[in-house]
């Protein structure tokens, strides 16, 4: 579809963001009416570069998936950009289905249907990055967007090895962060005796009796199931690796995910037992997973922090309805980002407009804090974890503590082929349709000859 438009808490968050920056660099229902950023926050907003740096006129074609239009004020900042640049017109396109091959086909012909794309995780963008189809964005990391202004772990997700081996570059710029985390329905957990004040009683360990016992206790009051997980092609990565990271500190090897250790077998075995005992409410689509959680009858949900918040946005309208906790052990998990980028094939004048739009609007305090305040998407700029954050303040410490111990999934050279094989076997084991050891052995055998070079730079 195309269209055209003309405290103390702050100290806790500041400390958590600083630790996250240092550590990670090393390693559908009704929603409340979106709120405008308060006047105080707008007055104190971190300044952006002067709008006059952009061309005086031109058309900028901006594409994004529908969820970005819903969970970020994209159309509104398009209007703001046009007001700041009276000769510029922003044309938006909603991209219902991601197809990187279709874009690459048009780029090979020297053409492009998009100048700026808002969205895309590493696994989605890998082929375009490896093929050198992306416009380098390094020159944008200045001023209010200098590297030290970012939460380091999130910015690191946009740093890749140059295909010619000459160093590293930023073909994309992460503008939002996510962490896979356990969200708990506090009303159900309270009945189960698993709340201690406003905090969740931690899962005691990965030992089978203690682990399953915690979920059995929660499950006594959970009609939909004690725990919801989405085992689709994307989220299976986080379902599988996050608990292994919590258990051992590492899931990612030079031969792909850990599919041979005792920890790997133990975790997938627990997943299968949860399904067998009716504790796990597994799904194969994200919509089905969100719907199960939003029945308000599921005890817990392993998902991005913002998806957990949808129980509040769509059902209860009460922030105390949810609380967060981590897996036992290190409490670690998986983080990921979505990025903004431009294709090399875009016209030069559109690239100039695009750079101005990205700096002035996508990385503005208003754009990033609006999304957290309404949908829980984490800002990538350190300064935005302060004045202007309005919701879930009592949960930010728990979220950032889990993120602090988490790792991004590597972007292997043969990631698409790798995921195609994983999705054949991991969900089959999770749903009890295949023996755990047989599934892991099949993954080892079928992925042995893939290229596991990590496209990201350290």
C-alpha positions as CSV (number, residue, x, y, z in Angstrom):
1,X,0.0,0.0,0.0
2,X,1.5,3.3,-1.0
3,X,0.6,6.7,0.3
4,X,2.1,10.2,0.6
5,X,2.0,12.7,3.4
6,X,3.1,16.5,3.4
7,X,14.4,10.1,40.7
8,X,15.9,7.2,41.9
9,X,14.7,4.9,39.2
10,X,16.7,6.9,36.7
11,X,19.9,6.1,38.6
12,X,19.1,2.4,38.5
13,X,18.4,2.5,34.8
14,X,21.5,4.6,34.1
15,X,23.6,2.0,35.8
16,X,22.0,-0.9,34.0
17,X,22.4,0.7,30.6
18,X,26.1,1.5,31.3
19,X,26.7,-2.2,32.2
20,X,24.7,-3.4,29.2
21,X,26.8,-1.1,27.0
22,X,30.1,-2.4,28.3
23,X,29.3,-6.1,28.6
24,X,27.3,-6.7,25.4
25,X,29.8,-4.9,23.2
26,X,32.2,-7.6,24.2
27,X,30.3,-10.4,23.6
28,X,-3.6,-8.0,18.3
29,X,-6.3,-6.7,20.1
30,X,-7.3,-3.2,21.3
31,X,-4.5,-1.1,22.5
32,X,-4.5,2.1,24.7
33,X,-4.6,5.4,22.9
34,X,-0.9,6.2,22.0
35,X,0.4,8.9,24.2
36,X,2.4,11.9,23.1
37,X,5.7,12.5,24.7
38,X,5.2,15.0,27.6
39,X,6.0,18.6,27.0
40,X,8.9,18.5,29.4
41,X,10.5,15.6,27.5
42,X,10.1,17.4,24.2
43,X,11.8,20.6,25.6
44,X,14.7,18.6,26.8
45,X,15.0,16.3,23.8
46,X,18.5,15.6,22.7
47,X,19.2,18.0,19.7
48,X,19.5,16.6,16.2
49,X,21.5,18.0,13.4
50,X,20.1,21.0,11.6
51,X,17.4,20.2,9.0
52,X,19.0,22.5,6.5
53,X,21.7,19.9,5.8
54,X,19.3,17.9,3.7
55,X,18.3,18.8,0.1
56,X,15.7,21.5,-0.2
57,X,13.3,19.2,-2.1
58,X,12.8,15.7,-3.4
59,X,10.8,12.5,-2.8
60,X,11.9,10.0,-0.1
61,X,10.4,6.5,-0.4
62,X,10.3,4.9,3.0
63,X,9.2,1.2,3.5
64,X,8.5,-0.8,6.6
65,X,6.5,-3.8,7.8
66,X,3.0,-3.2,9.2
67,X,4.1,-3.7,12.8
68,X,6.6,-0.8,12.5
69,X,3.8,1.5,11.4
70,X,1.8,0.3,14.4
71,X,4.5,0.3,17.1
72,X,6.4,3.5,16.1
73,X,5.0,6.9,15.1
74,X,6.5,6.5,11.6
75,X,3.8,8.5,9.7
76,X,3.9,11.3,12.3
77,X,7.6,11.8,12.0
78,X,7.2,11.7,8.3
79,X,4.9,14.8,8.7
80,X,7.4,16.4,11.0
81,X,10.2,15.9,8.4
82,X,8.1,17.4,5.7
83,X,7.4,20.4,7.9
84,X,11.1,20.9,8.5
85,X,11.9,20.4,4.8
86,X,9.0,22.0,2.9
87,X,10.2,20.9,-0.5
88,X,10.5,17.2,0.6
89,X,7.7,14.6,0.2
90,X,7.8,11.3,2.2
91,X,6.1,8.4,0.5
92,X,5.4,5.3,2.7
93,X,5.0,1.7,1.7
94,X,3.8,-1.1,4.0
95,X,5.7,-4.3,3.1
96,X,3.4,-7.2,4.2
97,X,5.9,-10.0,3.4
98,X,9.7,-9.6,3.6
99,X,11.4,-10.9,0.5
100,X,15.1,-10.0,0.3
101,X,15.5,-11.9,-3.0
102,X,13.0,-9.6,-4.7
103,X,14.9,-6.5,-3.6
104,X,18.2,-8.0,-4.7
105,X,16.7,-8.7,-8.2
106,X,15.8,-5.1,-8.7
107,X,19.1,-3.8,-7.3
108,X,21.0,-6.0,-9.8
109,X,19.2,-4.0,-12.5
110,X,20.4,-0.7,-10.9
111,X,16.8,0.1,-9.6
112,X,15.2,0.2,-6.2
113,X,11.6,0.6,-5.0
114,X,12.8,1.9,-1.6
115,X,15.2,4.6,-0.4
116,X,15.0,4.0,3.3
117,X,13.8,0.7,5.0
118,X,12.8,0.9,8.6
119,X,13.1,-2.7,10.0
120,X,15.0,-5.9,9.6
121,X,16.9,-8.2,11.9
122,X,20.3,-9.7,11.1
123,X,19.0,-13.0,9.8
124,X,16.7,-11.1,7.5
125,X,19.3,-8.8,6.1
126,X,22.3,-11.2,5.9
127,X,22.1,-11.9,2.1
128,X,21.9,-8.2,1.3
129,X,24.8,-7.4,3.5
130,X,26.9,-10.3,2.2
131,X,26.1,-9.2,-1.4
132,X,27.3,-5.6,-0.7
133,X,23.9,-4.2,-1.6
134,X,23.7,-1.9,1.4
135,X,24.8,1.8,1.6
136,X,27.5,2.1,4.3
137,X,26.2,4.2,7.3
138,X,29.5,4.8,9.2
139,X,29.4,8.5,8.3
140,X,26.3,8.9,10.3
141,X,27.9,8.0,13.6
142,X,28.7,11.5,14.6
143,X,27.2,14.2,16.9
144,X,24.1,13.0,18.6
145,X,24.6,9.6,16.9
146,X,28.2,9.1,17.8
147,X,29.1,5.5,18.8
148,X,29.5,6.4,22.5
149,X,25.9,7.7,22.5
150,X,24.5,4.2,21.8
151,X,23.9,1.3,24.2
152,X,27.0,-0.6,23.0
153,X,25.5,-4.1,22.7
154,X,22.7,-2.9,20.4
155,X,25.0,-0.8,18.2
156,X,27.4,-3.8,17.9
157,X,24.6,-5.8,16.2
158,X,24.9,-3.4,13.2
159,X,28.7,-3.8,12.8
160,X,29.7,-6.3,10.1
161,X,32.9,-7.5,8.5
162,X,33.5,-5.9,5.1
163,X,33.0,-8.6,2.4
164,X,36.5,-7.9,1.0
165,X,38.1,-8.5,4.4
166,X,39.5,-5.0,4.8
167,X,37.9,-4.3,8.1
168,X,34.4,-3.6,9.6
169,X,31.6,-1.3,8.7
170,X,28.0,-0.4,9.5
171,X,25.7,-1.3,6.6
172,X,22.7,-0.9,8.9
173,X,22.0,1.1,12.1
174,X,20.0,-0.5,14.9
175,X,17.2,1.7,16.1
176,X,15.5,-0.6,18.6
177,X,16.5,-3.4,20.9
178,X,14.7,-6.5,22.1
179,X,15.6,-9.1,24.7
180,X,13.9,-12.6,25.0
181,X,12.6,-12.8,28.5
182,X,10.1,-14.7,30.6
183,X,7.0,-12.6,31.3
184,X,4.8,-13.8,34.2
185,X,1.0,-13.3,34.7
186,X,1.2,-11.9,38.2
187,X,-2.4,-12.7,39.1
188,X,-1.8,-16.4,38.3
189,X,1.6,-16.4,39.9
190,X,0.1,-14.9,43.1
191,X,-2.4,-17.7,43.3
192,X,0.4,-20.2,42.8
193,X,2.5,-18.7,45.6
194,X,5.2,-17.6,43.1
195,X,5.2,-13.9,43.8
196,X,7.3,-12.2,46.5
197,X,6.0,-8.7,46.8
198,X,6.2,-7.4,43.3
199,X,8.8,-9.8,42.1
200,X,8.6,-13.3,40.7
201,X,9.9,-16.2,42.8
202,X,12.8,-17.4,40.6
203,X,12.8,-20.7,38.8
204,X,15.1,-22.6,41.2
205,X,17.3,-24.5,38.7
206,X,17.4,-26.6,35.5
207,X,17.3,-29.8,37.6
208,X,14.3,-31.6,36.2
209,X,12.3,-32.0,39.5
210,X,12.8,-28.3,40.5
211,X,12.3,-26.9,37.0
212,X,9.2,-28.8,36.2
213,X,7.9,-28.4,39.7
214,X,8.0,-24.6,39.4
215,X,5.9,-24.7,36.2
216,X,3.6,-27.4,37.7
217,X,2.9,-25.0,40.5
218,X,2.1,-22.2,38.1
219,X,0.2,-24.5,35.8
220,X,-2.4,-25.4,38.5
221,X,-3.9,-22.0,37.9
222,X,-3.2,-21.6,34.2
223,X,-6.0,-22.7,31.9
224,X,-4.1,-22.0,28.7
225,X,-0.9,-23.5,30.0
226,X,1.9,-22.7,32.4
227,X,4.3,-21.5,29.7
228,X,3.8,-20.3,26.1
229,X,6.6,-20.5,23.5
230,X,6.6,-19.8,19.8
231,X,8.6,-22.4,17.8
232,X,8.6,-20.8,14.4
233,X,11.6,-20.3,12.1
234,X,12.7,-17.1,13.9
235,X,11.8,-17.5,17.5
236,X,13.0,-21.1,17.8
237,X,16.5,-19.7,17.8
238,X,15.8,-17.8,21.1
239,X,13.7,-20.7,22.6
240,X,16.5,-23.0,22.0
241,X,19.6,-21.0,22.8
242,X,18.6,-18.6,25.5
243,X,18.2,-21.3,28.2
244,X,21.5,-22.9,27.1
245,X,23.2,-19.6,27.5
246,X,21.7,-19.3,31.0
247,X,22.9,-22.8,31.8
248,X,26.4,-22.8,30.4
249,X,27.2,-19.2,29.3
250,X,27.4,-20.1,25.6
251,X,25.2,-21.6,22.8
252,X,27.1,-20.3,19.8
253,X,30.1,-22.2,18.5
254,X,32.2,-22.3,15.4
255,X,29.9,-25.0,14.0
256,X,26.6,-23.2,14.7
257,X,24.4,-23.6,17.7
258,X,25.4,-26.1,20.4
259,X,23.6,-29.3,19.5
260,X,25.9,-31.8,21.1
261,X,26.5,-30.9,24.7
262,X,24.7,-32.4,27.7
263,X,23.2,-29.0,28.3
264,X,21.7,-28.9,24.8
265,X,20.2,-32.4,25.3
266,X,19.0,-31.5,28.8
267,X,17.2,-28.3,27.7
268,X,15.5,-29.8,24.7
269,X,14.5,-32.7,26.8
270,X,12.9,-30.4,29.4
271,X,11.0,-28.7,26.5
272,X,9.7,-32.0,25.4
273,X,8.6,-33.0,28.9
274,X,6.8,-29.7,29.4
275,X,4.8,-30.5,26.2
276,X,4.1,-34.1,27.3
277,X,2.9,-33.0,30.7
278,X,0.6,-30.2,29.4
279,X,2.8,-27.5,31.0
280,X,3.9,-26.1,27.7
281,X,1.6,-24.3,25.3
282,X,3.8,-24.3,22.2
283,X,2.8,-22.7,18.9
284,X,4.3,-22.5,15.4
285,X,3.2,-19.0,14.6
286,X,3.8,-15.7,16.4
287,X,0.1,-14.7,16.2
288,X,-1.0,-17.9,17.8
289,X,1.5,-17.4,20.6
290,X,0.4,-13.8,21.2
291,X,-3.2,-14.9,21.3
292,X,-2.6,-17.6,23.9
293,X,-0.8,-15.1,26.1
294,X,-3.6,-12.5,25.7
295,X,-6.2,-14.9,26.9
296,X,-4.9,-13.8,30.3
297,X,-5.0,-17.5,31.3
298,X,-1.4,-18.4,30.6
299,X,1.0,-18.5,33.4
300,X,4.1,-17.2,31.6
301,X,5.4,-16.3,28.1
302,X,8.9,-16.4,26.7
303,X,9.1,-13.6,24.2
304,X,10.5,-10.1,23.5
305,X,9.8,-7.7,26.4
306,X,7.5,-5.7,24.3
307,X,5.4,-8.7,23.3
308,X,4.9,-9.6,27.0
309,X,3.6,-6.1,27.6
310,X,0.8,-6.7,25.1
311,X,-1.1,-8.4,27.9
312,X,-1.3,-4.9,29.5
313,X,-1.9,-3.0,26.3
314,X,-4.5,-5.3,24.8
315,X,-6.3,-6.8,27.9
316,X,-5.8,-5.7,31.4
317,X,-4.6,-2.0,31.1
318,X,-2.8,-2.6,34.4
319,X,1.0,-2.6,34.5
320,X,1.0,-4.7,37.6
321,X,-0.5,-7.6,35.5
322,X,3.0,-8.7,34.4
323,X,6.4,-9.1,35.9
324,X,9.7,-10.3,34.4
325,X,12.1,-13.0,35.3
326,X,15.1,-14.8,33.8
327,X,16.1,-18.4,33.4
328,X,18.0,-20.1,36.2
329,X,21.8,-20.0,36.1
330,X,23.4,-16.9,34.7
331,X,19.9,-15.5,33.8
332,X,21.3,-14.9,30.3
333,X,19.2,-14.9,27.1
334,X,19.3,-13.6,23.6
335,X,19.1,-10.0,22.4
336,X,18.4,-8.7,18.9
337,X,17.7,-5.5,17.1
338,X,15.9,-4.1,14.1
339,X,17.7,-1.6,11.9
340,X,17.2,1.2,9.4
341,X,19.2,1.0,6.2
342,X,19.4,2.3,2.6
343,X,20.2,0.3,-0.6
344,X,23.2,1.5,-2.6
345,X,20.9,1.6,-5.7
346,X,18.9,4.6,-4.2
347,X,19.5,7.9,-6.0
348,X,22.1,10.2,-4.5
349,X,19.6,12.9,-3.7
350,X,17.3,10.4,-2.0
351,X,20.3,9.1,0.1
352,X,20.9,12.7,1.3
353,X,17.2,13.0,2.3
354,X,17.3,9.6,3.8
355,X,20.3,10.4,6.0
356,X,18.6,13.5,7.3
357,X,15.3,11.6,7.9
358,X,17.2,8.9,9.8
359,X,19.1,11.3,12.0
360,X,16.3,13.8,12.7
361,X,13.4,11.4,13.1
362,X,14.3,7.7,13.5
363,X,17.0,8.5,16.1
364,X,15.0,11.2,17.8
365,X,14.1,11.0,21.5
366,X,10.4,11.3,20.6
367,X,10.4,8.4,18.1
368,X,12.2,5.9,20.3
369,X,10.6,6.8,23.6
370,X,7.1,6.8,22.1
371,X,7.6,3.2,21.1
372,X,8.7,2.1,24.5
373,X,5.9,4.0,26.3
374,X,3.3,2.4,24.1
375,X,4.8,-1.0,23.1
376,X,7.9,-1.6,25.2
377,X,10.5,-1.5,22.4
378,X,13.9,-0.6,23.9
379,X,15.6,2.6,22.8
380,X,19.2,2.2,21.5
381,X,20.4,5.6,22.8
382,X,21.7,5.8,26.3
383,X,20.2,9.3,26.9
384,X,16.7,8.1,26.1
385,X,16.6,5.9,29.3
386,X,15.8,9.0,31.4
387,X,13.2,11.7,31.4
388,X,10.3,10.9,29.1
389,X,10.1,7.1,29.9
390,X,6.5,6.9,31.3
391,X,5.7,3.2,31.7
392,X,6.9,0.0,33.4
393,X,9.5,1.8,35.4
394,X,9.4,-0.9,38.1
395,X,10.2,-3.5,35.5
396,X,13.1,-1.8,33.8
397,X,15.7,-3.1,36.2
398,X,14.6,-6.7,35.6
399,X,14.6,-6.3,31.8
400,X,18.1,-4.7,31.7
401,X,19.5,-7.2,34.1
402,X,18.5,-10.0,31.7
403,X,19.7,-8.1,28.7
404,X,23.1,-7.5,30.5
405,X,23.7,-11.2,30.6
406,X,22.5,-11.9,27.0
407,X,24.1,-12.4,23.6
408,X,23.1,-11.7,20.0
409,X,22.7,-14.6,17.6
410,X,25.7,-14.8,15.2
411,X,24.9,-14.0,11.6
412,X,26.5,-17.0,9.8
413,X,27.3,-16.8,6.1
414,X,24.9,-19.7,5.4
415,X,22.3,-18.5,8.0
416,X,19.3,-19.0,5.7
417,X,20.2,-22.6,4.9
418,X,21.0,-23.2,8.6
419,X,17.6,-22.0,9.7
420,X,15.9,-24.1,7.1
421,X,17.5,-27.2,8.6
422,X,16.9,-26.2,12.2
423,X,13.2,-25.6,11.6
424,X,12.9,-29.2,10.3
425,X,14.0,-30.7,13.6
426,X,13.9,-28.4,16.6
427,X,10.1,-27.9,16.6
428,X,9.6,-31.6,15.9
429,X,11.5,-32.4,19.1
430,X,9.8,-29.6,21.1
431,X,6.3,-31.0,20.2
432,X,7.4,-34.5,21.0
433,X,7.2,-35.8,17.5
434,X,10.9,-36.7,17.3
435,X,13.4,-38.1,19.8
436,X,15.6,-35.3,21.2
437,X,18.9,-37.0,20.5
438,X,17.8,-38.0,17.0
439,X,16.8,-34.5,16.2
440,X,20.1,-33.0,17.4
441,X,22.0,-35.7,15.5
442,X,20.1,-34.9,12.3
443,X,21.0,-31.2,12.7
444,X,24.7,-32.0,13.1
445,X,24.7,-34.2,10.1
446,X,22.8,-31.9,7.7
447,X,24.6,-28.8,8.7
448,X,28.2,-30.1,8.8
449,X,29.2,-28.5,5.5
450,X,27.7,-25.1,5.9
451,X,29.8,-21.9,6.2
452,X,29.7,-20.6,9.8
453,X,31.7,-17.5,9.2
454,X,30.1,-14.8,11.3
455,X,29.4,-11.8,9.1
456,X,29.3,-9.6,12.2
457,X,32.5,-8.0,13.3
458,X,33.7,-8.2,16.9
